[in-house]
Amino acid sequence: MDGFKAAIHGKCPQCRQGDMFISSALKLSEFHKMNDNCPVCGLKFEREPGFFTGAMYVNYAFSVALIVAVGIALTVFDTYTLQAFLISIVSLVLLLLPFLFRYSRILFLYWFGAVSYQPDKANDK
C-alpha cells in the first residue's frame, strides 16, 4: 500500500498495515480512540508526551479551508447571508468532526512524526 493510500485508510506510517484508530469514524462514541501502538509492527504512535497537540494546527488549516469553501460556495450560488453562512459552517464542522479529528492526527504523524516506511516491519509480528 503506498503512503497516500495508507494515510487515507488510517494505517501505521511505518508498516502501512496496522490501524491507528480502534474503531470506525462513524462510531461516534469511539471515533477519537487511538491504539497506543501499531497492532502489526508495534510503533508507538504518540512520539512524545503531548505530540498530538500539534495536530490542532492541521485541524485549524482544515477548518479555515472549510470556512473559505463554504463562503465561496454561498457567494457563487448567491445565497450568502450571515445566517446561512453560520448555519452551514456549524453544521459542516459538527458533521465532519470525527473525520477532521482523525485526519489531523494521521497527517501530523505522517508529516512530523519522523517515521519512515519500513516494509520489513510488517512481517515482524
N, CA, C and O atoms as a GROMACS GRO file, in nm:
protein
  500
    1MET      N    1   0.086  -0.117   0.000
    1MET     CA    2   0.000   0.000   0.000
    1MET      C    3   0.091   0.124   0.000
    1MET      O    4   0.181   0.134   0.083
    2ASP      N    5   0.067   0.215  -0.092
    2ASP     CA    6   0.151   0.336  -0.096
    2ASP      C    7   0.114   0.430   0.019
    2ASP      O    8   0.010   0.413   0.083
    3GLY      N    9   0.199   0.529   0.044
    3GLY     CA   10   0.184   0.618   0.158
    3GLY      C   11   0.054   0.696   0.159
    3GLY      O   12  -0.009   0.710   0.264
    4PHE      N   13   0.012   0.746   0.044
    4PHE     CA   14  -0.111   0.825   0.037
    4PHE      C   15  -0.231   0.738   0.072
    4PHE      O   16  -0.318   0.778   0.150
    5LYS      N   17  -0.236   0.621   0.013
    5LYS     CA   18  -0.348   0.530   0.036
    5LYS      C   19  -0.350   0.483   0.183
    5LYS      O   20  -0.457   0.471   0.243
    6ALA      N   21  -0.231   0.458   0.240
    6ALA     CA   22  -0.223   0.417   0.380
    6ALA      C   23  -0.274   0.528   0.472
    6ALA      O   24  -0.344   0.500   0.569
    7ALA      N   25  -0.240   0.652   0.442
    7ALA     CA   26  -0.286   0.765   0.523
    7ALA      C   27  -0.438   0.780   0.513
    7ALA      O   28  -0.505   0.803   0.613
    8ILE      N   29  -0.492   0.766   0.394
    8ILE     CA   30  -0.637   0.777   0.374
    8ILE      C   31  -0.710   0.671   0.457
    8ILE      O   32  -0.817   0.698   0.512
    9HIS      N   33  -0.653   0.552   0.466
    9HIS     CA   34  -0.716   0.442   0.540
    9HIS      C   35  -0.677   0.441   0.688
    9HIS      O   36  -0.722   0.354   0.762
   10GLY      N   37  -0.595   0.537   0.733
   10GLY     CA   38  -0.558   0.547   0.873
   10GLY      C   39  -0.465   0.436   0.919
   10GLY      O   40  -0.476   0.387   1.031
   11LYS      N   41  -0.374   0.398   0.833
   11LYS     CA   42  -0.280   0.291   0.865
   11LYS      C   43  -0.150   0.348   0.923
   11LYS      O   44  -0.120   0.466   0.905
   12CYS      N   45  -0.076   0.264   0.990
   12CYS     CA   46   0.051   0.300   1.052
   12CYS      C   47   0.150   0.350   0.946
   12CYS      O   48   0.160   0.290   0.839
   13PRO      N   49   0.222   0.459   0.973
   13PRO     CA   50   0.317   0.509   0.873
   13PRO      C   51   0.442   0.423   0.857
   13PRO      O   52   0.512   0.434   0.757
   14GLN      N   53   0.469   0.337   0.955
   14GLN     CA   54   0.590   0.255   0.947
   14GLN      C   55   0.566   0.127   0.867
   14GLN      O   56   0.646   0.094   0.779
   15CYS      N   57   0.459   0.053   0.897
   15CYS     CA   58   0.433  -0.073   0.826
   15CYS      C   59   0.321  -0.061   0.723
   15CYS      O   60   0.308  -0.145   0.634
   16ARG      N   61   0.240   0.044   0.736
   16ARG     CA   62   0.126   0.071   0.647
   16ARG      C   63   0.022  -0.040   0.648
   16ARG      O   64  -0.051  -0.059   0.551
   17GLN      N   65   0.017  -0.114   0.758
   17GLN     CA   66  -0.082  -0.221   0.769
   17GLN      C   67  -0.168  -0.210   0.894
   17GLN      O   68  -0.288  -0.235   0.888
   18GLY      N   69  -0.109  -0.174   1.007
   18GLY     CA   70  -0.184  -0.166   1.133
   18GLY      C   71  -0.273  -0.043   1.139
   18GLY      O   72  -0.237   0.063   1.087
   19ASP      N   73  -0.387  -0.057   1.201
   19ASP     CA   74  -0.481   0.054   1.216
   19ASP      C   75  -0.436   0.149   1.326
   19ASP      O   76  -0.394   0.104   1.433
   20MET      N   77  -0.445   0.278   1.301
   20MET     CA   78  -0.412   0.377   1.403
   20MET      C   79  -0.525   0.394   1.503
   20MET      O   80  -0.501   0.421   1.620
   21PHE      N   81  -0.648   0.380   1.456
   21PHE     CA   82  -0.765   0.401   1.542
   21PHE      C   83  -0.834   0.269   1.572
   21PHE      O   84  -0.831   0.176   1.492
   22ILE      N   85  -0.896   0.263   1.690
   22ILE     CA   86  -0.957   0.140   1.740
   22ILE      C   87  -1.082   0.102   1.661
   22ILE      O   88  -1.103  -0.016   1.632
   23SER      N   89  -1.165   0.200   1.627
   23SER     CA   90  -1.290   0.169   1.559
   23SER      C   91  -1.313   0.268   1.444
   23SER      O   92  -1.230   0.355   1.418
   24SER      N   93  -1.424   0.252   1.378
   24SER     CA   94  -1.461   0.337   1.265
   24SER      C   95  -1.490   0.481   1.310
   24SER      O   96  -1.532   0.504   1.424
   25ALA      N   97  -1.469   0.575   1.220
   25ALA     CA   98  -1.501   0.714   1.250
   25ALA      C   99  -1.652   0.735   1.264
   25ALA      O  100  -1.697   0.833   1.322
   26LEU      N  101  -1.729   0.642   1.211
   26LEU     CA  102  -1.874   0.653   1.216
   26LEU      C  103  -1.930   0.609   1.351
   26LEU      O  104  -2.047   0.634   1.381
   27LYS      N  105  -1.849   0.544   1.433
   27LYS     CA  106  -1.892   0.506   1.568
   27LYS      C  107  -1.860   0.625   1.658
   27LYS      O  108  -1.750   0.636   1.710
   28LEU      N  109  -1.957   0.713   1.676
   28LEU     CA  110  -1.935   0.843   1.738
   28LEU      C  111  -1.886   0.837   1.882
   28LEU      O  112  -1.820   0.930   1.928
   29SER      N  113  -1.916   0.733   1.953
   29SER     CA  114  -1.870   0.725   2.092
   29SER      C  115  -1.722   0.688   2.102
   29SER      O  116  -1.662   0.703   2.208
   30GLU      N  117  -1.663   0.639   1.993
   30GLU     CA  118  -1.524   0.595   1.996
   30GLU      C  119  -1.438   0.649   1.883
   30GLU      O  120  -1.327   0.600   1.862
   31PHE      N  121  -1.485   0.750   1.809
   31PHE     CA  122  -1.410   0.797   1.693
   31PHE      C  123  -1.273   0.852   1.731
   31PHE      O  124  -1.183   0.854   1.647
   32HIS      N  125  -1.256   0.896   1.855
   32HIS     CA  126  -1.132   0.961   1.898
   32HIS      C  127  -1.031   0.864   1.960
   32HIS      O  128  -0.918   0.905   1.988
   33LYS      N  129  -1.068   0.740   1.981
   33LYS     CA  130  -0.980   0.645   2.050
   33LYS      C  131  -0.877   0.586   1.955
   33LYS      O  132  -0.910   0.524   1.854
   34MET      N  133  -0.750   0.607   1.991
   34MET     CA  134  -0.638   0.556   1.910
   34MET      C  135  -0.574   0.438   1.980
   34MET      O  136  -0.578   0.426   2.103
   35ASN      N  137  -0.515   0.350   1.901
   35ASN     CA  138  -0.427   0.248   1.956
   35ASN      C  139  -0.302   0.318   2.009
   35ASN      O  140  -0.255   0.414   1.948
   36ASP      N  141  -0.248   0.272   2.120
   36ASP     CA  142  -0.123   0.328   2.170
   36ASP      C  143  -0.008   0.290   2.079
   36ASP      O  144   0.080   0.372   2.049
   37ASN      N  145  -0.009   0.165   2.035
   37ASN     CA  146   0.096   0.114   1.947
   37ASN      C  147   0.031   0.048   1.826
   37ASN      O  148  -0.085   0.009   1.831
   38CYS      N  149   0.106   0.037   1.719
   38CYS     CA  150   0.057  -0.031   1.600
   38CYS      C  151   0.039  -0.179   1.631
   38CYS      O  152   0.129  -0.242   1.686
   39PRO      N  153  -0.078  -0.236   1.598
   39PRO     CA  154  -0.101  -0.377   1.626
   39PRO      C  155  -0.015  -0.470   1.540
   39PRO      O  156  -0.004  -0.589   1.572
   40VAL      N  157   0.045  -0.420   1.432
   40VAL     CA  158   0.126  -0.503   1.344
   40VAL      C  159   0.274  -0.492   1.376
   40VAL      O  160   0.341  -0.594   1.397
   41CYS      N  161   0.328  -0.370   1.379
   41CYS     CA  162   0.473  -0.353   1.396
   41CYS      C  163   0.513  -0.300   1.534
   41CYS      O  164   0.632  -0.299   1.567
   42GLY      N  165   0.417  -0.258   1.614
   42GLY     CA  166   0.447  -0.212   1.749
   42GLY      C  167   0.492  -0.067   1.762
   42GLY      O  168   0.531  -0.025   1.871
   43LEU      N  169   0.487   0.011   1.654
   43LEU     CA  170   0.527   0.152   1.660
   43LEU      C  171   0.441   0.228   1.760
   43LEU      O  172   0.319   0.216   1.759
   44LYS      N  173   0.506   0.306   1.846
   44LYS     CA  174   0.432   0.391   1.941
   44LYS      C  175   0.387   0.515   1.865
   44LYS      O  176   0.470   0.591   1.816
   45PHE      N  177   0.255   0.536   1.854
   45PHE     CA  178   0.202   0.646   1.775
   45PHE      C  179   0.229   0.782   1.837
   45PHE      O  180   0.266   0.876   1.766
   46GLU      N  181   0.211   0.794   1.968
   46GLU     CA  182   0.238   0.923   2.033
   46GLU      C  183   0.389   0.931   2.056
   46GLU      O  184   0.441   0.873   2.152
   47ARG      N  185   0.458   1.002   1.968
   47ARG     CA  186   0.603   1.004   1.965
   47ARG      C  187   0.664   1.057   2.094
   47ARG      O  188   0.773   1.013   2.134
   48GLU      N  189   0.598   1.148   2.159
   48GLU     CA  190   0.641   1.204   2.288
   48GLU      C  191   0.515   1.256   2.357
   48GLU      O  192   0.413   1.276   2.291
   49PRO      N  193   0.520   1.279   2.488
   49PRO     CA  194   0.400   1.329   2.556
   49PRO      C  195   0.351   1.461   2.494
   49PRO      O  196   0.428   1.555   2.475
   50GLY      N  197   0.224   1.465   2.462
   50GLY     CA  198   0.165   1.584   2.402
   50GLY      C  199   0.192   1.599   2.253
   50GLY      O  200   0.166   1.706   2.197
   51PHE      N  201   0.242   1.496   2.189
   51PHE     CA  202   0.277   1.504   2.047
   51PHE      C  203   0.159   1.549   1.961
   51PHE      O  204   0.176   1.634   1.873
   52PHE      N  205   0.042   1.495   1.986
   52PHE     CA  206  -0.072   1.525   1.900
   52PHE      C  207  -0.134   1.662   1.927
   52PHE      O  208  -0.232   1.698   1.862
   53THR      N  209  -0.079   1.738   2.021
   53THR     CA  210  -0.124   1.876   2.040
   53THR      C  211  -0.098   1.955   1.911
   53THR      O  212  -0.176   2.044   1.876
   54GLY      N  213   0.009   1.922   1.843
   54GLY     CA  214   0.042   1.988   1.716
   54GLY      C  215  -0.060   1.960   1.606
   54GLY      O  216  -0.070   2.036   1.510
   55ALA      N  217  -0.136   1.851   1.621
   55ALA     CA  218  -0.237   1.819   1.521
   55ALA      C  219  -0.349   1.923   1.519
   55ALA      O  220  -0.425   1.931   1.423
   56MET      N  221  -0.358   2.003   1.626
   56MET     CA  222  -0.459   2.110   1.628
   56MET      C  223  -0.433   2.212   1.516
   56MET      O  224  -0.527   2.270   1.463
   57TYR      N  225  -0.307   2.232   1.482
   57TYR     CA  226  -0.275   2.326   1.375
   57TYR      C  227  -0.321   2.272   1.239
   57TYR      O  228  -0.367   2.348   1.154
   58VAL      N  229  -0.309   2.141   1.220
   58VAL     CA  230  -0.358   2.079   1.097
   58VAL      C  231  -0.511   2.090   1.094
   58VAL      O  232  -0.568   2.121   0.989
   59ASN      N  233  -0.575   2.065   1.207
   59ASN     CA  234  -0.720   2.078   1.215
   59ASN      C  235  -0.763   2.222   1.188
   59ASN      O  236  -0.864   2.245   1.122
   60TYR      N  237  -0.688   2.316   1.238
   60TYR     CA  238  -0.717   2.457   1.212
   60TYR      C  239  -0.711   2.487   1.062
   60TYR      O  240  -0.797   2.557   1.009
   61ALA      N  241  -0.610   2.434   0.995
   61ALA     CA  242  -0.598   2.454   0.849
   61ALA      C  243  -0.717   2.392   0.776
   61ALA      O  244  -0.771   2.452   0.683
   62PHE      N  245  -0.758   2.274   0.818
   62PHE     CA  246  -0.878   2.211   0.759
   62PHE      C  247  -1.000   2.299   0.780
   62PHE      O  248  -1.080   2.319   0.688
   63SER      N  249  -1.015   2.352   0.900
   63SER     CA  250  -1.132   2.435   0.933
   63SER      C  251  -1.134   2.564   0.853
   63SER      O  252  -1.239   2.605   0.805
   64VAL      N  253  -1.019   2.628   0.838
   64VAL     CA  254  -1.011   2.751   0.758
   64VAL      C  255  -1.047   2.720   0.613
   64VAL      O  256  -1.121   2.796   0.550
   65ALA      N  257  -0.994   2.611   0.560
   65ALA     CA  258  -1.026   2.572   0.421
   65ALA      C  259  -1.176   2.548   0.406
   65ALA      O  260  -1.236   2.585   0.305
   66LEU      N  261  -1.237   2.485   0.506
   66LEU     CA  262  -1.381   2.460   0.503
   66LEU      C  263  -1.461   2.590   0.507
   66LEU      O  264  -1.558   2.605   0.434
   67ILE      N  265  -1.420   2.683   0.592
   67ILE     CA  266  -1.488   2.812   0.603
   67ILE      C  267  -1.479   2.889   0.472
   67ILE      O  268  -1.578   2.947   0.427
   68VAL      N  269  -1.361   2.891   0.411
   68VAL     CA  270  -1.342   2.960   0.283
   68VAL      C  271  -1.426   2.894   0.174
   68VAL      O  272  -1.490   2.963   0.095
   69ALA      N  273  -1.426   2.760   0.169
   69ALA     CA  274  -1.503   2.689   0.067
   69ALA      C  275  -1.652   2.716   0.080
   69ALA      O  276  -1.721   2.736  -0.020
   70VAL      N  277  -1.702   2.717   0.204
   70VAL     CA  278  -1.845   2.746   0.225
   70VAL      C  279  -1.876   2.890   0.186
   70VAL      O  280  -1.978   2.916   0.123
   71GLY      N  281  -1.790   2.983   0.223
   71GLY     CA  282  -1.811   3.123   0.185
   71GLY      C  283  -1.814   3.142   0.034
   71GLY      O  284  -1.899   3.214  -0.017
   72ILE      N  285  -1.722   3.077  -0.036
   72ILE     CA  286  -1.719   3.086  -0.183
   72ILE      C  287  -1.843   3.022  -0.244
   72ILE      O  288  -1.904   3.078  -0.335
   73ALA      N  289  -1.881   2.904  -0.193
   73ALA     CA  290  -1.998   2.835  -0.246
   73ALA      C  291  -2.125   2.918  -0.226
   73ALA      O  292  -2.208   2.929  -0.317
   74LEU      N  293  -2.141   2.976  -0.108
   74LEU     CA  294  -2.260   3.059  -0.084
   74LEU      C  295  -2.260   3.183  -0.172
   74LEU      O  296  -2.366   3.227  -0.217
   75THR      N  297  -2.143   3.239  -0.197
   75THR     CA  298  -2.134   3.357  -0.284
   75THR      C  299  -2.166   3.320  -0.428
   75THR      O  300  -2.238   3.393  -0.496
   76VAL      N  301  -2.113   3.209  -0.475
   76VAL     CA  302  -2.137   3.165  -0.613
   76VAL      C  303  -2.285   3.136  -0.636
   76VAL      O  304  -2.340   3.172  -0.740
   77PHE      N  305  -2.348   3.073  -0.538
   77PHE     CA  306  -2.491   3.041  -0.553
   77PHE      C  307  -2.581   3.156  -0.510
   77PHE      O  308  -2.703   3.141  -0.504
   78ASP      N  309  -2.522   3.270  -0.481
   78ASP     CA  310  -2.594   3.392  -0.450
   78ASP      C  311  -2.692   3.375  -0.334
   78ASP      O  312  -2.802   3.429  -0.335
   79THR      N  313  -2.650   3.299  -0.234
   79THR     CA  314  -2.733   3.281  -0.115
   79THR      C  315  -2.658   3.323   0.010
   79THR      O  316  -2.688   3.276   0.120
   80TYR      N  317  -2.561   3.412  -0.006
   80TYR     CA  318  -2.476   3.449   0.106
   80TYR      C  319  -2.547   3.545   0.200
   80TYR      O  320  -2.572   3.661   0.166
   81THR      N  321  -2.579   3.496   0.316
   81THR     CA  322  -2.624   3.579   0.428
   81THR      C  323  -2.545   3.530   0.549
   81THR      O  324  -2.496   3.417   0.551
   82LEU      N  325  -2.534   3.613   0.648
   82LEU     CA  326  -2.460   3.573   0.768
   82LEU      C  327  -2.525   3.450   0.833
   82LEU      O  328  -2.455   3.360   0.879
   83GLN      N  329  -2.656   3.449   0.836
   83GLN     CA  330  -2.727   3.336   0.896
   83GLN      C  331  -2.700   3.206   0.819
   83GLN      O  332  -2.674   3.103   0.880
   84ALA      N  333  -2.707   3.211   0.686
   84ALA     CA  334  -2.679   3.091   0.604
   84ALA      C  335  -2.535   3.046   0.623
   84ALA      O  336  -2.507   2.926   0.630
   85PHE      N  337  -2.444   3.141   0.630
   85PHE     CA  338  -2.302   3.110   0.648
   85PHE      C  339  -2.278   3.040   0.782
   85PHE      O  340  -2.212   2.936   0.786
   86LEU      N  341  -2.330   3.096   0.890
   86LEU     CA  342  -2.309   3.039   1.022
   86LEU      C  343  -2.374   2.902   1.037
   86LEU      O  344  -2.314   2.810   1.094
   87ILE      N  345  -2.494   2.887   0.986
   87ILE     CA  346  -2.562   2.757   0.993
   87ILE      C  347  -2.484   2.653   0.913
   87ILE      O  348  -2.468   2.539   0.958
   88SER      N  349  -2.437   2.692   0.796
   88SER     CA  350  -2.360   2.599   0.712
   88SER      C  351  -2.231   2.557   0.779
   88SER      O  352  -2.197   2.439   0.782
   89ILE      N  353  -2.158   2.653   0.833
   89ILE     CA  354  -2.030   2.623   0.897
   89ILE      C  355  -2.049   2.534   1.019
   89ILE      O  356  -1.981   2.432   1.032
   90VAL      N  357  -2.139   2.570   1.107
   90VAL     CA  358  -2.161   2.491   1.229
   90VAL      C  359  -2.206   2.349   1.192
   90VAL      O  360  -2.159   2.251   1.251
   91SER      N  361  -2.297   2.337   1.097
   91SER     CA  362  -2.346   2.206   1.055
   91SER      C  363  -2.234   2.120   0.997
   91SER      O  364  -2.219   2.003   1.033
   92LEU      N  365  -2.155   2.178   0.909
   92LEU     CA  366  -2.046   2.102   0.847
   92LEU      C  367  -1.938   2.062   0.946
   92LEU      O  368  -1.887   1.950   0.942
   93VAL      N  369  -1.902   2.152   1.034
   93VAL     CA  370  -1.799   2.120   1.134
   93VAL      C  371  -1.847   2.007   1.226
   93VAL      O  372  -1.771   1.916   1.256
   94LEU      N  373  -1.971   2.013   1.270
   94LEU     CA  374  -2.023   1.906   1.355
   94LEU      C  375  -2.033   1.774   1.280
   94LEU      O  376  -2.004   1.668   1.335
   95LEU      N  377  -2.074   1.780   1.155
   95LEU     CA  378  -2.086   1.659   1.073
   95LEU      C  379  -1.950   1.597   1.044
   95LEU      O  380  -1.935   1.475   1.046
   96LEU      N  381  -1.851   1.681   1.017
   96LEU     CA  382  -1.718   1.632   0.979
   96LEU      C  383  -1.621   1.617   1.096
   96LEU      O  384  -1.507   1.577   1.076
   97LEU      N  385  -1.665   1.648   1.217
   97LEU     CA  386  -1.576   1.644   1.334
   97LEU      C  387  -1.496   1.515   1.347
   97LEU      O  388  -1.375   1.522   1.366
   98PRO      N  389  -1.558   1.397   1.338
   98PRO     CA  390  -1.478   1.275   1.352
   98PRO      C  391  -1.368   1.262   1.246
   98PRO      O  392  -1.259   1.215   1.276
   99PHE      N  393  -1.398   1.305   1.125
   99PHE     CA  394  -1.300   1.293   1.017
   99PHE      C  395  -1.191   1.399   1.028
   99PHE      O  396  -1.073   1.370   1.005
  100LEU      N  397  -1.229   1.520   1.064
  100LEU     CA  398  -1.129   1.626   1.084
  100LEU      C  399  -1.033   1.589   1.196
  100LEU      O  400  -0.912   1.607   1.183
  101PHE      N  401  -1.086   1.536   1.305
  101PHE     CA  402  -1.004   1.494   1.419
  101PHE      C  403  -0.905   1.386   1.376
  101PHE      O  404  -0.785   1.397   1.401
  102ARG      N  405  -0.956   1.283   1.311
  102ARG     CA  406  -0.871   1.170   1.271
  102ARG      C  407  -0.764   1.210   1.170
  102ARG      O  408  -0.646   1.180   1.188
  103TYR      N  409  -0.806   1.278   1.065
  103TYR     CA  410  -0.708   1.310   0.962
  103TYR      C  411  -0.608   1.415   1.006
  103TYR      O  412  -0.497   1.421   0.952
  104SER      N  413  -0.643   1.496   1.102
  104SER     CA  414  -0.545   1.588   1.159
  104SER      C  415  -0.434   1.509   1.228
  104SER      O  416  -0.316   1.538   1.209
  105ARG      N  417  -0.472   1.410   1.305
  105ARG     CA  418  -0.372   1.327   1.374
  105ARG      C  419  -0.293   1.241   1.276
  105ARG      O  420  -0.171   1.229   1.287
  106ILE      N  421  -0.362   1.183   1.181
  106ILE     CA  422  -0.294   1.097   1.083
  106ILE      C  423  -0.191   1.177   1.005
  106ILE      O  424  -0.075   1.136   0.995
  107LEU      N  425  -0.231   1.291   0.951
  107LEU     CA  426  -0.138   1.372   0.871
  107LEU      C  427  -0.025   1.427   0.957
  107LEU      O  428   0.089   1.434   0.911
  108PHE      N  429  -0.054   1.467   1.080
  108PHE     CA  430   0.051   1.518   1.167
  108PHE      C  431   0.156   1.410   1.194
  108PHE      O  432   0.275   1.437   1.192
  109LEU      N  433   0.111   1.287   1.219
  109LEU     CA  434   0.205   1.178   1.243
  109LEU      C  435   0.285   1.147   1.116
  109LEU      O  436   0.406   1.124   1.124
  110TYR      N  437   0.220   1.146   1.002
  110TYR     CA  438   0.290   1.117   0.877
  110TYR      C  439   0.392   1.227   0.844
  110TYR      O  440   0.503   1.196   0.801
  111TRP      N  441   0.356   1.353   0.865
  111TRP     CA  442   0.444   1.463   0.827
  111TRP      C  443   0.552   1.494   0.930
  111TRP      O  444   0.667   1.520   0.894
  112PHE      N  445   0.516   1.490   1.058
  112PHE     CA  446   0.608   1.537   1.161
  112PHE      C  447   0.650   1.430   1.261
  112PHE      O  448   0.719   1.461   1.358
  113GLY      N  449   0.612   1.306   1.240
  113GLY     CA  450   0.643   1.201   1.335
  113GLY      C  451   0.780   1.138   1.320
  113GLY      O  452   0.818   1.053   1.400
  114ALA      N  453   0.855   1.179   1.219
  114ALA     CA  454   0.989   1.123   1.193
  114ALA      C  455   0.984   0.971   1.185
  114ALA      O  456   1.069   0.901   1.240
  115VAL      N  457   0.882   0.921   1.115
  115VAL     CA  458   0.867   0.777   1.095
  115VAL      C  459   0.877   0.751   0.946
  115VAL      O  460   0.807   0.814   0.866
  116SER      N  461   0.962   0.658   0.908
  116SER     CA  462   0.975   0.623   0.767
  116SER      C  463   0.916   0.484   0.742
  116SER      O  464   0.909   0.401   0.833
  117TYR      N  465   0.877   0.463   0.621
  117TYR     CA  466   0.818   0.334   0.582
  117TYR      C  467   0.925   0.226   0.585
  117TYR      O  468   1.032   0.242   0.526
  118GLN      N  469   0.894   0.117   0.653
  118GLN     CA  470   0.985   0.004   0.662
  118GLN      C  471   0.904  -0.123   0.633
  118GLN      O  472   0.843  -0.180   0.723
  119PRO      N  473   0.904  -0.166   0.507
  119PRO     CA  474   0.818  -0.280   0.470
  119PRO      C  475   0.850  -0.408   0.545
  119PRO      O  476   0.763  -0.493   0.561
  120ASP      N  477   0.973  -0.424   0.592
  120ASP     CA  478   1.007  -0.546   0.667
  120ASP      C  479   0.944  -0.549   0.805
  120ASP      O  480   0.934  -0.657   0.864
  121LYS      N  481   0.901  -0.435   0.858
  121LYS     CA  482   0.838  -0.430   0.990
  121LYS      C  483   0.701  -0.497   0.992
  121LYS      O  484   0.655  -0.542   1.097
  122ALA      N  485   0.635  -0.503   0.878
  122ALA     CA  486   0.502  -0.562   0.870
  122ALA      C  487   0.507  -0.712   0.899
  122ALA      O  488   0.406  -0.770   0.940
  123ASN      N  489   0.620  -0.774   0.877
  123ASN     CA  490   0.631  -0.918   0.896
  123ASN      C  491   0.692  -0.956   1.030
  123ASN      O  492   0.706  -1.075   1.060
  124ASP      N  493   0.729  -0.856   1.113
  124ASP     CA  494   0.795  -0.884   1.240
  124ASP      C  495   0.703  -0.949   1.342
  124ASP      O  496   0.747  -1.032   1.421
  125LYS      N  497   0.576  -0.912   1.342
  125LYS     CA  498   0.485  -0.965   1.444
  125LYS      C  499   0.375  -1.047   1.382
  125LYS      O  500   0.289  -1.099   1.453
   0.00000   0.00000   0.00000
